[in-house]
Amino acid sequence: MRAATFATLINQKVLMPSQRTQYVAVDRDHLVDLLAPVLRKIYIDAEWYLANNPDIVEAIERGVIADAQEHYVLSGYYEHRMPYEIEVEEEWYLAQYRDVSQAVSNGLFSSGRDHYYVAGFKEGRLPHANFALRTFGG
């Protein structure tokens, strides 16, 4: 494996360090390449993923992507798609997110789980304490 120097990545505009903070902007394709080995370790329930994402089934049928895992690693993670059915601890979720509790009380969502599946996952909310995406063997 070959790696470019930090200066080369900056010169090629793959990385763009901030002049005011410790943050570095990263070219999306470079980020995808860097995270791919980590994302391949995330458990994907292919049957569930495809049943809940019919556009991916269509992409597989057209030969755009090979399978659910390839889609998740290259796109799905960045599109905030759930890789498998995630359990939501209702009482905990509503206690943590008072705005969601209020929305459920007002009838905007049928439950905390409903909110999580419609919006909460995409907003980065946790479905239960200490949540992390499940990995193979985990």
Secondary structure, DSSP 8 states (H G I E B T S, - for coil): -----HHHHHHTTSEEE-SSSS-EEE-HHHHHHHHHHHHTTB---HHHHHHH-HHHHHHHHTTSSSSHHHHIIIIITTTT--SS-----HHHHHHH-HHHHHHHHTTSSSSHHHHIIIIIHHHT--SSTT----BTT-
